[in-house]
Amino acid sequence: MFEFSLAQTNSSGHVKTLLTADSLASGNVKDVLTSFFQLAFNKLTGPNKELNFNSNPFAIMLKSDPSLAIDYNYFKYRILRKTNFGFGIKLDTSFRFNGFSSGIKYALIDKRDSSTSKLLFENLLNEPLGKEADELQKQLGERAITITDRDERRKFSNSMRNFFNTDVPFDKLDPAFQDVVRKIIEGDKNAFPLIGALLQSPTTFNIKKEQKKAYDQLKAEIKDDLLWTIGLSDTTYKNQFFFSNVLLNTELVKGLGKPKPGSNLEVNIRAALNFVDDTLAKGRDLKRCILNFEPGFNWVIRTKNNDQSILELKFSGSYNHNFGMLYAREKRDSLTFNATLRVRIIEDIWIPLEIKYDPKSGNVFGFLNVRANFTGLGRLAKSLKQ
């Protein structure tokens, strides 16, 4: 039943699923890999400010053609959905242009994607209510074949379709069909314990809705699963198109334990190699290489009514190692302790405040950022809610 229901979902249903999944992602995860669009103003309080736009190729295509969200297209373009691209401009203290930036990122592993998760589909195949519904539909189908009267058979078939594929409650179906269902369940209670229990409760239950609850529960089990990305970005000088730095980076995020209503904990690990210009050498080059490694934990606080993240607090440590020539009073290795507070101001706007502390020098650095995560499908989202 689950396989049939998912395969028959129309494009609007898939778009709604995508929008819901995006709204439940933490702000930290959206910084790792965005499903739609992100506009970011970084380091507002620092000397080197950044205005960046990041997106997903599939989101660009989906905006103009929502039919791409139909299941076979959604799977077909999975590589595009795992890809992010971005570009931006650098600004100095006086908000004057200081260079371009661009980058690309790809999810090597994304076990949070409900459309391609092997774990989710294995769980769906073994989901007890789905198995009971499959067996019940099979027996009802066999019973329908034995009905000789054409009108009665049509009425019975319509009741079957409404029972399994629509939101019509059980007590609103044809009484004769209800009697057949009850006789099948009572004849073999061991084969239908879940549906039998539903029949004992108020008969306003609906198989499709009950399966949707089970499916949502299974999806909740993978929403904090492993996400691992790899990326390449660069920045140019302000007076010519020549790279001032090139950054190779990888990032991993994974939920810890089972998600609980109200909060969850994520482990977040970053590693990067930054090739930058050696200002002591003549000309412009990328001979200085700096390694950065930053492991941390992100605490996500969610509302219990819709499970959306409203506040996040991340603690991490950052280690830097310089492989190149050292400048005067520059250290080969350095270590900082970091904290990032993310506050969700409104539906799409996040305010992350980053604080870095150097235990050796005692210096504290703070950066105020603004993130706007949006879908660009507002009109469609509004129509789906209605």
N, C-alpha and C positions, 0 to 999 in steps of 0.2 A: 504493500500500500504506500509506503513512504516513497519508493522509487517511482511509482506511477504518479503520485501527487506532485513530486518535484519536477518530473519530466514535463508535466502538463501546465506548469506555472507560466502565466503570460508575462510579457515584458514589464508591465506595471508592477506586478508582484515582485519581480526580481529587483526593479529599481527601488521599491520600498524596502526590500531586504538590505540592499546596499546602503541606503540612507540610514537605516536603523543601526547597522553594524558600524558605520562611520561615526554616528553620534555617541556610541558607547565606547569608542576607543579613547584611551587616556591621551592627554596633551603630550606626554612624553613619547608615546608610540607614534603620534602624528608627526612629531619632529624627526623620528627615525624613518618613517615611510608614510607619505600621505596618499590617501585613496582618491582625493579630488584636487583641491587647490589650497595653497597656503601663501599668504602675503605676510612677510616678517620684517619688522624694523628692529634691528639688533644693535646693542651697545649704545643706546640713546645717551647714556651718561659718560661714555668713553670718548677718547680722542679719535678713534677710527670707527665710524658708524657704518652700518650696512643696511641696504634696502633690498630684500630678496623676494623672488617669486618662485615657488615650486609647484609642480603639477605632475599629473599622471597621464601618459598618452591616451590611455583608454578613457579617462574622464573627459578629455577634449573631444574624442569621437562620440562618447555617450551623450554629451550635451547637445549635439546636433542630430543624433539618431538614437532615441531611447530603445529602439528595437534591438540594439546590440546587447541589451541586458538579458535577452532570451537565453535560456540555458546553454544551447550549443554555441552561440556566439561568445557568451561569457567565458566558456571553457576555451574556445578557440583562441581568444586574445589574452590568455592568462599571462603570457610573457610581457605584454604591454602593461598589464595591471600590476606586475611586479617591478615595473621600471618607473623611476622618478627622474625628471630633468628640472633644472633650475637655472636662473640667471639673475644678476643683480648689479647694483652699482655701489661703489665704496665712496664714503664722504669723509672729509676731514672735520676738525673741530668747528669750523665755520660753515659746515654743511656744503662745502664745495666739492666738486667731482674729484675723485681720487683713484679712479680705475674701475674696470669692468670685472665681473666674475661670472663663471658658468660652471655647471657640474652635471654629472649623471650618477645615478645610484640604481642598484639592482638587488632584489631580495633573493639571495641564494637559497634560503629556506624560509617559507612562510606557512607555518602550520596553523595560523589563525584564519586562513582563507576557507570559509565553510564550503565553497564550491569545489575545492580540490583536496580537502582534508581526507586522507585515507582513514584516519582514526574515526572521523565523524561518520563516514559511510559504512565502516565496519560495525560501528555501534548501531547505525540505522538498520542494518541487515539483521541484527540480533535484538532489536527493540521488541519487547514482549507484546505491547499493544498492536504494533504493526503486524506481527505474525498472527495474532488472533484475528485482526481485521481481514488479513489475506484469506485465512481459512474460512471465516464467516462469509466473505464475498464469494468464495468458491462454492460453498454449499448453497447459498441463495441463488447463484447462477444456475446450479443444477436443478434447483426447485423451479426456477422460472421456465426452464425448457419443458417441464412436464405440464405446464398450464396450457390447455387446448384452446380456451377462449381468447381470441385475439385482443379484445379490449382489456380483459383482465390481465393478460400477459404484459400489455403495454403499461397498464397502471402499476403493476408489480415492478417492472423494469425502471419506471420513473421514480418509484419509491427507493429502489436500490441506489440509483444515481444520486438522489437527494440525500440519502443516508450517508454515503461515503464521500461525496464530492462537493456538497454544498453546506451552508450553515443552518439548514432547516433542522429544528430540534426534533428529537425522536417522537415526542407525543403529538407532533403535528403531521406525522406521516399517515398513510392510509392504515386504518385499524387492522385490516386483514394482513397487511405486511408486518405490522407490529406483532401480531399473534404468531406468525411464522418465525420471526426472529426469536421471540421468547421460547418457542418450542425447541428450536435448535440449541439455544443456550442451556435450557433446562435438561435437554437430552444428553448433554455431555459437558457438565459443569467444570470438569477438570481441564478441558481444552480451552475454555473461555472464562478464566477466573476474573480478569480485569473488566471485560465487557459485562460479565454477570454482575459484578459489583456496581457498575454504572447503572444497570437496570434496576438495582435495588434502591438506588438514590433517586432523587427527583428526575423524572424522565424528560427533562428539558435538555439533557446532555446531547452532544453532537460528536460523532466519530471524528470528523475533520478537525474540529476545535481541540479535541482531546489529543489527537496526533500532533497538532501544532504545538501544544504545551510540551509534549514529550520531545519534539524536535528542538524547541527553544532551549530546553534543559540540556540536551546533548550539545548544542552549539555553545552554551555557556561554559561547558567543560573545556572547550578549545580556545576560548577568547583570550586566554592568557598564555597560550602555548608559544613555542619558540619562533622568533623572528630574527633573522640574521641577514644583514645587508653588507654590500661592498660598494665603494664609490670612488670617483675621481673628480676633483674640482681644481679650478685654477683662478688666478687673479692677474690682471694686466696692470702695467704702469699707466699713469694718467695721461702721459704725453705720446705714447705710441703703443701699438699692439704687440707687446712683448711680455711674456709671463714674468711676474715678480715672485710668484710662488706657485707650486703645484702640490696638491695634497692627495695622497692615497689613504683611504680610511675604510675601516670596517666597524660595524656596530651590531651588538646583540642585545635583545631584550627578551626576558622570559619571566612569566609570573611564577610566584612561589606558593605552593599549596593550592587548594581548591578556592576559587573565587567565592567570597562571602558577601552577602548583601551589606552595603555600606562602605566597604573598603577592600583593597587588595594590595599586595606587595609585589613589586617587580625588581628583578636584578637587571642592571643596565651596564654593559661593558663596551668601552670604546677603545680603539687603537688606531693610530695614524702615523704616517711618515710624511713630513712636510719638507719639501725641497724649496729653499729660499735663496735669494741673492746674497752673495758674499760681498758686503760693501767695502771690505778691505782690498779686494781685487779690482783691477781696472775693468771697465765695461760692466755688462750685466750678465749674470750667469745664475745657475741654480745649484751651486756647489755646496751650500750648507744643507745638511740633512739633520732633522730633529725628530726624534721619536717621542710620541705621546701615548701614554697608557692611562686610562681612567675607568676604574671599576666603581660601581656604586649601587645604591638601592633607592627605589622610588616608591613612596607610600602614596597610594591613590585613595582619596576620600570621595565616595559616591553618594548621590541621593538614593534613598531606598525605594522611592516611587517609580523612577524611570531608569535607575542604574547609571546615570550620567556622572562623569567625573566633574567635580566642582572645585576641588582643591588638591594640590599635589605637592609633596615635599621630598626632594631628592638629596641624599648625602653621598658624596663620592670623594675619592682621593685621586690626585693627578700626579703622575711621574713623567718627567721630561729628561731626555738624554740627548746631548749634542754630539754628533759624530764628526763634526767639522772642526775648523780652527776656532779657538775661543777668542773673544774680544777682551779688552781690559776689564778686569773685575767680573767677568762672566764665569759662571760655574758650569762644569760639565754636566752635572745632574742637579735637578731641583724637584721639590715635592711641595704640593699644595693640598689643602683640604677645602672642599667645595660644598656649597649648599645652593639649591635652586628651589625657590618657592613659586609655584604656578597657581594663579587664581583665575577662574573662569568668570569674566565680568558679565558677559551676556552669551547667548547661544554660540556665537562664532568667535568671540574675542577672548584671547588669553593674555595675561600679563605675567611673564616669567621674570623674577628677580634673581640674578646670579650673584653669589658672593664667593670670593676666593681668599683663602688665608694662607700666607707663607709662614710656617712655624719658625724658620731660621731668622728671617728678617723682622717678623712680626707685622708685616704689611698686610692690609686688608684691601681688596679691590671689589667694587660692586658695579654691576651692569644691569640696567633696566631694559627689557625687551618688550615688544608687542607682537603677538601672533594672531592673525585672522585666518582661521580654518573654515572654509566654506565649500559648498558643493557646486554652486553655479547652476543648480537645478531647482531653484526656489519655487518657480511657478508649478513645476511638476510635483514637487514635494507638497505644496499647498493643496493641490487637487487630490493627491493620494490621502492626505489627512481628512479631507472632506468626504 
